[in-house]
Amino acid sequence: MDPKSQAKSKTVLIEELIRDLELLYISKFDKLAQMNGKEAFIAKVSQLFLLSRESAIHPLRKELGR
C-alpha cells in the first residue's frame, strides 16, 4: 500500500473511532439523564463521564490534525 493510501486508511479509521465513541457517549449520557435519584450523584458522574469523553476523543482529533 502506498503512503498516500496508508494515510487515508488511518484517517478513515480514526474518524470511525471518533464517531463510534461519540455515539457511545451520547447513548450513555441519555441513560444518565433518565436516571432517578440523587441529583448530586448524577451530576458528579456526568462530570466524570464528560472528562473521560474528552480524554478519549481529544487525542484522536489531534492525530487527525497532524
Protein Blocks (a to p, Z undefined) as FASTA:
>chain_A
ZZklmmmmmmmmmmmmmmmmmmmmmmmmmmmmmpgcjfklmmmmmmmmmmmmmmmmmmmm
mmmmZZ
